[in-house]
Amino acid sequence: MPVPIFAGLTNDEQQQVFESTPQGHRKVVVATNIAESSITIDGIVYVVDCGFVKMNVYNHKTNIQSLVIAPTSQASAQQRSGRAGRVKPGKAYRLYPQDEFLRMRPTTVPEIQRYESTD
């Protein structure tokens, strides 16, 4: 039973992620960063981490802010993996090799320091 959770959903749509799963079904939560640290969903056993995040980036030359897909940070990857197994044993699956994890920034760059160059 796929259940999305992201900021653009209505409150009623977001509440579906917390509802009980019918007998014989498995709930698959498809989430953005909102589920990384903003909420805790009981019963999450597995986390699949793609290693990317959409983040706000400001281009000072064009005076435009946009969402850019970028590699996540090591801290965010650890936070994501921590969502698995809070109630019972769980596991996080990362869709990238450990070498890639080691090349990620240790922490996420604060939004005020993010910029995109048009050079």
HELIX and SHEET records of a PDB file:
HELIX    1   1 ASN A   11  GLN A   15  1                                   5    
HELIX    2   2 GLN A   16  PHE A   18  5                                   3    
HELIX    3   3 ILE A   34  SER A   37  1                                   4    
HELIX    4   4 GLN A   74  SER A   81  1                                   8    
HELIX    5   5 GLN A   98  ARG A  103  1                                   6    
HELIX    6   6 GLU A  111  GLN A  113  5                                   3    
SHEET    1   A 2 PRO A   2  ILE A   5  0                                        
SHEET    2   A 2 VAL A  28  ALA A  31  1                                        
SHEET    1   B 2 TYR A  46  ASP A  49  0                                        
SHEET    2   B 2 LYS A  91  ARG A  94  1                                        
SHEET    1   C 2 PHE A  52  ASN A  59  0                                        
SHEET    2   C 2 ILE A  64  PRO A  71 -1                                        
END                                                                             
